[in-house]
């Protein structure tokens, strides 16, 4: 149940961030090119919305298998060695997350204690930049789920986007539609 709540919340936040960013950029373009004016704070807010979307998206990408990886060597391994190599890779990713989480915690603590705000918006900088910590915690959560799936044998590694296979599928689909159009 906790996982379903986190999944739904994560997807809703990513959607809201994308819609907000798109709308803000649209309004800014209309104001700038249509009326010769603009919003002073739009660029800074767009930058922060984008950062939030990317860092939420990193954990979401692990969940849905949309990250790109070089796994040609891992794919030719038998199942057990593939799981071992994948487990080691996940542990390395978790170590990276741990270092990033520690750094984000130190950074956010210092920025909060100084009391800095964003340049164009009256928002405390530590709140705007808290996605550094939140995003890495979410990514670590997804990686722990993946590690558990590898350990229990439900998965043998990362679900990675296979661009070559997808490209070949698209070529075959285009050829099928092209051949279908010729015979009709």
Buried (B, 14 or more C-beta within 10 A) or exposed (E): EEEEEBEEEBBEBBEEBBEBBEEBBEEBEEBEEEEEEBBEBBBBBBEBBBBBBBBBBBBBBBBEBEEEBEBEEBEEBEEEEBBBBBBEBBEEBBEBBEEBBEEBEEBBEEBBEEEBBBEEBEBBBBBBBBBBBBBBBBBBBBBEBBBEBBEEEEBBBBBBBBEEEEEEEEEEEEEEEEEEEEEE
